[in-house]
Amino acid sequence: MRTLIMLGLLAFNPISMGVWGGVAWRNDFNASLAKAYADRNFREECPRYKAASTWERWTDPRVNNLGWCEDYLERI
């Protein structure tokens, strides 16, 4: 019982909650930046991804990082 109380205090103290909240905020913020970048730049970057073969998408370093273009292919 004492162990359960200590784990509860450790998990739900203000410092732990602040750290977890900060990590969640950072992840949401980074995701919003990535979404904004994709919305601004899909017209320039996604045609190269669309034209590439599956092999090029797997092996070409100029194309394999453009996997986010899958969501934008219908807009091109």
Secondary structure, 3 states (H helix, E strand, C coil): CHHHHHHHHHHCCHHHHHHHHHHHHHHHHHHHHHHHHHHHHHHHHHHHHHHCCHHHHHHCCCCCCCHHHHHHHHHC
